[in-house]
Amino acid sequence: MSKIRKKYGKKFCKYCANKVETVDYKDLSSIKFALSERFKIMPRRLTGTCKRHQEILEKAIKRSRQAAFIPYVVDRNNVVSSPFDLIK
């Protein structure tokens, strides 16, 4: 039998690579990479973040939702091409 090779590289935590200790809830440019197009929190297996930074990101996302920087729900009737354009 021949070996099956993976076509993708190993995912790594970009926060560990940049030596980030905390993620600010007001810094939406770093938070938006952990959100889907419907502003759901993406899992670790898709983003590649480590467990420690995923927990920090979740807390920052929840705080920014509470402060109304990020919406809880995206409107289905008013569909936009990229919801991240609305975030400044």
DSSP file (Angstrom, degrees, kcal/mol; ACC not computed):
  #  RESIDUE AA STRUCTURE BP1 BP2  ACC     N-H-->O    O-->H-N    N-H-->O    O-->H-N    TCO  KAPPA ALPHA  PHI   PSI    X-CA   Y-CA   Z-CA
    1    1 A M              0   0    0      0, 0.0     2,-0.2     0, 0.0     0, 0.0   0.000 360.0 360.0 360.0 142.5    0.0    0.0    0.0
    2    2 A S        -     0   0    0      1,-0.1     2,-0.2     0, 0.0     0, 0.0  -0.589 360.0-103.8 -88.3 153.5    1.2    3.5   -0.7
    3    3 A K        -     0   0    0     -2,-0.2     2,-0.6     1,-0.1    -1,-0.1  -0.523  27.8-129.8 -76.4 141.4    1.2    6.2    1.9
    4    4 A I        -     0   0    0     -2,-0.2     2,-0.3     0, 0.0    -1,-0.1  -0.828  23.5-150.8 -92.9 123.2   -1.5    8.8    1.8
    5    5 A R        -     0   0    0     -2,-0.6     2,-0.3     2,-0.0     0, 0.0  -0.729  13.2-121.8 -96.9 143.1   -0.1   12.3    1.9
    6    6 A K        -     0   0    0     -2,-0.3    -1,-0.0     1,-0.1     0, 0.0  -0.603  11.0-150.7 -79.7 142.4   -1.9   15.2    3.4
    7    7 A K  S    S+     0   0    0     -2,-0.3     2,-0.3     2,-0.1    -1,-0.1   0.388  74.2  64.0 -94.6   3.0   -2.4   18.1    1.1
    8    8 A Y  S    S-     0   0    0      3,-0.0    -2,-0.1     1,-0.0     2,-0.1  -0.905  79.7-116.9-128.1 155.7   -2.4   20.7    3.8
    9    9 A G        -     0   0    0     -2,-0.3     2,-0.2     1,-0.1    -2,-0.1  -0.326  43.9 -80.9 -84.4 169.5    0.2   22.0    6.2
   10   10 A K        -     0   0    0     -2,-0.1     2,-0.2     1,-0.1    -1,-0.1  -0.521  47.7-123.5 -71.2 133.5    0.0   21.8   10.0
   11   11 A K        -     0   0    0     -2,-0.2     2,-0.3    34,-0.1    37,-0.1  -0.507  30.3-167.1 -77.7 147.2   -2.1   24.6   11.5
   12   12 A F        -     0   0    0     35,-0.2     2,-0.7    -2,-0.2     3,-0.1  -0.923  28.8-102.6-133.8 158.7   -0.4   26.8   14.0
   13   13 A C     >  -     0   0    0     -2,-0.3     4,-1.9     1,-0.2    36,-0.1  -0.718  24.0-162.2 -83.3 115.1   -1.5   29.4   16.5
   14   14 A K  H  > S+     0   0    0     -2,-0.7     4,-1.5     1,-0.2    -1,-0.2   0.748  90.4  57.7 -71.1 -21.6   -0.8   32.8   15.1
   15   15 A Y  H  4>S+     0   0    0      2,-0.2     5,-2.9     1,-0.2    -1,-0.2   0.859 107.4  46.3 -76.0 -35.4   -1.2   34.3   18.5
   16   16 A C  H >45S+     0   0    0      3,-0.2     3,-0.8     2,-0.2    -2,-0.2   0.880 110.8  53.6 -69.7 -38.0    1.6   32.1   19.9
   17   17 A A  H 3<5S+     0   0    0     -4,-1.9    -2,-0.2     1,-0.2    -1,-0.2   0.865 114.1  41.1 -65.3 -35.4    3.8   32.9   16.9
   18   18 A N  T 3<5S-     0   0    0     -4,-1.5    -1,-0.2    -5,-0.1    -2,-0.2   0.398 111.5-123.0 -91.3   2.5    3.3   36.6   17.5
   19   19 A K  T < 5 +     0   0    0     -3,-0.8     2,-0.5    -4,-0.2    -3,-0.2   0.910  45.1 175.0  56.2  48.6    3.7   36.1   21.3
   20   20 A V      < -     0   0    0     -5,-2.9    -1,-0.2     1,-0.2     3,-0.1  -0.740  16.9-177.4 -86.6 127.0    0.4   37.8   22.1
   21   21 A E        +     0   0    0     -2,-0.5     2,-0.3     1,-0.3    -1,-0.2   0.870  67.5  16.4 -90.9 -43.8   -0.6   37.6   25.8
   22   22 A T        -     0   0    0     34,-0.0     2,-0.5    35,-0.0    -1,-0.3  -0.929  62.5-142.2-131.1 155.2   -4.0   39.2   25.7
   23   23 A V        -     0   0    0     -2,-0.3     2,-0.3    33,-0.1    -3,-0.0  -0.979  23.1-136.8-116.6 121.6   -6.6   40.0   23.1
   24   24 A D    >   -     0   0    0     -2,-0.5     3,-1.0     1,-0.1     6,-0.1  -0.563   6.3-139.1 -79.7 138.9   -8.4   43.3   23.6
   25   25 A Y  T 3  S+     0   0    0     -2,-0.3    -1,-0.1     1,-0.2    44,-0.1   0.674 103.4  56.4 -71.8 -15.8  -12.2   43.2   23.0
   26   26 A K  T 3  S+     0   0    0      1,-0.1     2,-1.5     2,-0.0    -1,-0.2   0.585  83.7  89.0 -89.4 -11.8  -12.0   46.6   21.2
   27   27 A D    X>  +     0   0    0     -3,-1.0     4,-1.1     1,-0.2     3,-0.6  -0.659  51.3 170.1 -87.9  85.2   -9.4   45.3   18.7
   28   28 A L  H 3>  +     0   0    0     -2,-1.5     4,-2.0     1,-0.2    -1,-0.2   0.709  66.4  68.1 -73.9 -20.9  -11.8   44.1   16.0
   29   29 A S  H 34 S+     0   0    0      1,-0.2     4,-0.2     2,-0.2    -1,-0.2   0.851 107.2  38.9 -68.7 -32.4   -9.2   43.5   13.4
   30   30 A S  H <4 S+     0   0    0     -3,-0.6     3,-0.4     1,-0.1    -1,-0.2   0.753 116.1  52.3 -85.9 -25.0   -7.6   40.6   15.4
   31   31 A I  H >< S+     0   0    0     -4,-1.1     3,-2.0     1,-0.2    -2,-0.2   0.829  94.0  69.8 -77.7 -32.1  -11.0   39.2   16.5
   32   32 A K  G >< S+     0   0    0     -4,-2.0     3,-1.0     1,-0.3    -1,-0.2   0.685  87.0  66.3 -67.6 -16.5  -12.6   39.0   13.1
   33   33 A F  G 3  S+     0   0    0     -3,-0.4    -1,-0.3    -4,-0.2    -2,-0.1   0.679 100.1  51.7 -74.9 -15.9  -10.3   36.1   12.0
   34   34 A A  G <  S+     0   0    0     -3,-2.0     8,-2.9    -4,-0.2     2,-0.3   0.318  99.4  82.3 -99.4   6.6  -12.0   33.9   14.7
   35   35 A L  B <  S-A   41   0A   0     -3,-1.0     6,-0.2     6,-0.2     2,-0.1  -0.867  70.8-134.9-114.0 146.3  -15.5   34.7   13.4
   36   36 A S    >   -     0   0    0      4,-2.5     3,-1.8    -2,-0.3    -2,-0.1  -0.232  42.5 -89.4 -83.0-178.2  -17.5   33.2   10.6
   37   37 A E  T 3  S+     0   0    0      1,-0.3    -1,-0.1     2,-0.1    -2,-0.0   0.684 131.9  51.2 -69.3 -16.1  -19.5   35.2    8.1
   38   38 A R  T 3  S-     0   0    0      2,-0.1    36,-0.3    36,-0.0    -1,-0.3   0.148 122.8-107.3-102.2  17.2  -22.5   35.0   10.4
   39   39 A F  S <  S+     0   0    0     -3,-1.8     2,-0.3     1,-0.2    -2,-0.1   0.791  71.0 146.1  61.5  32.9  -20.4   36.2   13.3
   40   40 A K        -     0   0    0      1,-0.0    -4,-2.5    33,-0.0     2,-0.5  -0.722  58.6-103.2 -92.1 151.0  -20.3   32.8   15.0
   41   41 A I  B     -A   35   0A   0     -2,-0.3    -6,-0.2    -6,-0.2    -7,-0.0  -0.618  37.4-133.9 -75.5 124.0  -17.1   31.8   16.9
   42   42 A M        -     0   0    0     -8,-2.9    -1,-0.0    -2,-0.5    -9,-0.0  -0.532  23.0-110.6 -80.0 145.0  -15.1   29.4   14.7
   43   43 A P    >>  -     0   0    0      0, 0.0     4,-1.9     0, 0.0     3,-0.9  -0.215  23.7-109.7 -73.4 165.6  -13.7   26.3   16.4
   44   44 A R  H 3> S+     0   0    0      1,-0.2     4,-2.9     2,-0.2     5,-0.2   0.836 113.7  63.0 -62.5 -35.9  -10.1   25.6   17.1
   45   45 A R  H 34 S+     0   0    0      1,-0.2    -1,-0.2     2,-0.2   -34,-0.1   0.750 110.4  39.5 -67.0 -22.3   -9.8   22.9   14.5
   46   46 A L  H <4 S+     0   0    0     -3,-0.9    -1,-0.2     1,-0.1    -2,-0.2   0.828 122.7  37.5 -92.4 -37.8  -10.6   25.4   11.7
   47   47 A T  H  < S-     0   0    0     -4,-1.9   -35,-0.2     2,-0.1    -2,-0.2   0.790  94.9-134.7 -86.6 -28.1   -8.7   28.4   12.9
   48   48 A G     <  +     0   0    0     -4,-2.9    -3,-0.1     1,-0.3    -4,-0.1   0.536  51.4 146.5  87.0   6.1   -5.6   26.6   14.3
   49   49 A T        -     0   0    0     -5,-0.2    -1,-0.3    -6,-0.2   -36,-0.1  -0.417  49.7-111.8 -75.6 153.8   -5.4   28.5   17.5
   50   50 A C     >  -     0   0    0     -2,-0.1     4,-2.2     1,-0.1     5,-0.2  -0.287  30.7-102.7 -78.6 170.2   -4.3   26.8   20.7
   51   51 A K  H  > S+     0   0    0      1,-0.2     4,-1.9     2,-0.2     5,-0.2   0.893 118.7  51.8 -62.9 -41.8   -6.6   26.1   23.6
   52   52 A R  H  > S+     0   0    0      1,-0.2     4,-1.6     2,-0.2    -1,-0.2   0.931 114.3  41.1 -63.2 -47.4   -5.3   29.0   25.7
   53   53 A H  H  > S+     0   0    0      1,-0.2     4,-2.6     2,-0.2    -1,-0.2   0.804 110.0  59.0 -74.4 -28.0   -5.7   31.6   23.0
   54   54 A Q  H  X S+     0   0    0     -4,-2.2     4,-2.5     2,-0.2    -1,-0.2   0.909 107.0  47.7 -64.8 -40.4   -9.1   30.2   21.9
   55   55 A E  H  X S+     0   0    0     -4,-1.9     4,-1.9     2,-0.2    -2,-0.2   0.888 112.4  48.9 -66.6 -38.5  -10.4   30.8   25.5
   56   56 A I  H  X S+     0   0    0     -4,-1.6     4,-2.1     2,-0.2    -2,-0.2   0.908 112.2  49.4 -65.7 -41.3   -9.0   34.3   25.5
   57   57 A L  H  X S+     0   0    0     -4,-2.6     4,-2.7     2,-0.2     5,-0.2   0.909 108.8  52.1 -64.0 -43.2  -10.6   35.0   22.1
   58   58 A E  H  X S+     0   0    0     -4,-2.5     4,-2.4     1,-0.2    -1,-0.2   0.912 110.5  48.1 -60.2 -42.5  -14.0   33.6   23.2
   59   59 A K  H  X S+     0   0    0     -4,-1.9     4,-2.0     1,-0.2    -1,-0.2   0.904 112.7  48.3 -64.9 -41.1  -13.9   35.9   26.2
   60   60 A A  H  X S+     0   0    0     -4,-2.1     4,-2.2     2,-0.2    -2,-0.2   0.883 112.0  49.4 -67.0 -38.5  -12.9   38.9   24.0
   61   61 A I  H  X S+     0   0    0     -4,-2.7     4,-2.0     2,-0.2    -2,-0.2   0.917 111.3  48.8 -66.4 -43.2  -15.7   38.2   21.5
   62   62 A K  H  X S+     0   0    0     -4,-2.4     4,-1.9    -5,-0.2    -2,-0.2   0.873 112.0  49.3 -65.7 -36.2  -18.3   37.8   24.1
   63   63 A R  H  X S+     0   0    0     -4,-2.0     4,-1.9     2,-0.2    -1,-0.2   0.889 110.3  50.2 -69.2 -38.4  -17.2   41.1   25.7
   64   64 A S  H  <>S+     0   0    0     -4,-2.2     5,-3.0     2,-0.2     6,-1.2   0.819 109.7  51.6 -71.4 -28.7  -17.3   42.9   22.4
   65   65 A R  H ><5S+     0   0    0     -4,-2.0     3,-1.1     3,-0.2    -1,-0.2   0.899 109.3  50.5 -68.1 -40.6  -20.8   41.5   21.7
   66   66 A Q  H 3<5S+     0   0    0     -4,-1.9    -2,-0.2     1,-0.3    -1,-0.2   0.860 110.8  48.2 -64.3 -35.7  -21.9   42.8   25.1
   67   67 A A  T 3<5S-     0   0    0     -4,-1.9    -1,-0.3    -5,-0.1    -2,-0.2   0.391 117.0-116.6 -86.0   3.3  -20.4   46.3   24.3
   68   68 A A  T < 5S+     0   0    0     -3,-1.1    -3,-0.2     2,-0.3    -2,-0.1   0.755  82.0 120.9  68.2  29.2  -22.2   46.2   20.9
   69   69 A F  S   <S+     0   0    0     -5,-3.0    -4,-0.2     1,-0.2    -5,-0.1   0.801  80.6  32.2 -82.5 -33.1  -19.1   46.2   18.7
   70   70 A I  S    S-     0   0    0     -6,-1.2    -2,-0.3    -9,-0.2    -1,-0.2  -0.973  91.4-119.6-122.8 136.2  -20.1   42.9   17.1
   71   71 A P        -     0   0    0      0, 0.0     3,-0.1     0, 0.0    -5,-0.1  -0.402   7.2-141.7 -73.9 152.9  -23.7   41.8   16.6
   72   72 A Y  S    S+     0   0    0      1,-0.2     2,-0.4    -7,-0.1    -7,-0.0   0.900  87.4  22.0 -73.8 -43.6  -25.1   38.7   18.2
   73   73 A V  S    S-     0   0    0    -33,-0.0     2,-0.4    -3,-0.0    -1,-0.2  -0.964  74.4-133.0-130.6 141.4  -27.2   37.7   15.1
   74   74 A V        -     0   0    0     -2,-0.4     2,-0.3   -36,-0.3     5,-0.1  -0.784  33.5-110.7 -92.7 137.7  -26.9   38.7   11.4
   75   75 A D        -     0   0    0     -2,-0.4    -1,-0.0     3,-0.2     0, 0.0  -0.521  22.7-160.4 -69.6 123.6  -30.1   39.8    9.7
   76   76 A R  S    S+     0   0    0     -2,-0.3     3,-0.2     1,-0.2    -1,-0.2   0.809  88.4  53.6 -74.5 -30.4  -31.1   37.1    7.2
   77   77 A N  S    S+     0   0    0      1,-0.2     2,-1.0     2,-0.0    -1,-0.2   0.858 106.2  52.6 -74.9 -35.1  -33.4   39.5    5.2
   78   78 A N  S    S-     0   0    0      2,-0.0     2,-0.4     0, 0.0    -1,-0.2  -0.725  79.4-176.2-103.1  82.2  -30.7   42.1    4.7
   79   79 A V        -     0   0    0     -2,-1.0     2,-0.3    -3,-0.2    -3,-0.1  -0.658   2.7-169.6 -86.2 130.4  -27.9   40.0    3.2
   80   80 A V        -     0   0    0     -2,-0.4    -2,-0.0     1,-0.1     0, 0.0  -0.797  30.1-121.7-114.2 160.3  -24.6   41.8    2.5
   81   81 A S  S    S+     0   0    0     -2,-0.3    -1,-0.1     1,-0.3    -2,-0.0   0.918 101.3  11.1 -68.6 -42.8  -21.6   40.5    0.5
   82   82 A S    >   -     0   0    0      1,-0.1     3,-1.5    -3,-0.0     4,-0.3  -0.909  59.6-166.6-138.9 109.2  -19.1   40.9    3.4
   83   83 A P  G >  S+     0   0    0      0, 0.0     3,-1.0     0, 0.0     4,-0.5   0.706  86.5  70.5 -68.3 -16.8  -20.4   41.6    7.0
   84   84 A F  G 3  S+     0   0    0      1,-0.2     3,-0.3     2,-0.2   -52,-0.1   0.662  83.7  69.9 -75.1 -14.7  -16.9   42.5    8.1
   85   85 A D  G <  S+     0   0    0     -3,-1.5    -1,-0.2     1,-0.2    -4,-0.0   0.784  93.1  58.5 -68.4 -25.5  -17.0   45.7    5.9
   86   86 A L  S <  S+     0   0    0     -3,-1.0     2,-0.4    -4,-0.3    -1,-0.2   0.773  92.3  79.9 -73.1 -26.4  -19.6   47.0    8.5
   87   87 A I              0   0    0     -4,-0.5   -17,-0.1    -3,-0.3   -18,-0.0  -0.693 360.0 360.0 -83.1 130.2  -17.0   46.6   11.3
   88   88 A K              0   0    0     -2,-0.4    -1,-0.1     0, 0.0   -59,-0.1   0.436 360.0 360.0-101.1 360.0  -14.5   49.5   11.3
